[in-house]
């Protein structure tokens, strides 16, 4: 059965790991190479790609995807794009946790 993988930075990876999602951390320099390795591995049915590294993963990986139906490549907005410069991502995450489990968790 094909698996799901998220290709993102180390900061964003933490949240996905806490949710039980398989993650591969990357950098902007290595993202395209990592994505092509993931595609060629034939292990994944869905690969979520952080847009901070690759704007259009489908277009940038056309050669590696030639003749393949899987994985489906899904671009995901980066944390910086989602929250911007002024927004506080930590406060947002604390609120999500508080709403889900009913109390605050200290995040450092």
C-alpha positions, 0 to 999 in steps of 0.5 A: 500500500502506498504511503504518504510523505511530507517534504519540508524543513525541520521546523515544519517537520515537527508538527507533521511527526507529532501527527504521525506523518512520515517526513523527510527534511530538506533544504532549498538546495537539496529539495529538487534532488530529494523529490526526484529520489522520492519519486523514483523510490516507488514507495509513496502514493502522496508526497506533500511538498513545501512550496518554500522549496519548490513552487510547482513540484509537478512541473519541476518533476515532469521528467521523473514522473514520466510514465508514472501515476504515483506519487501524487505531488501536492504543494503545501504553503510554507509556514512563512507564507501562511503566517507572514512576518508579523503573525506568531506561529507558536501562539497559533499552535498553542491555541490548536493544542489547547482547543484539542486537549483542553489545556496549555502545553509549554513550547520552548 
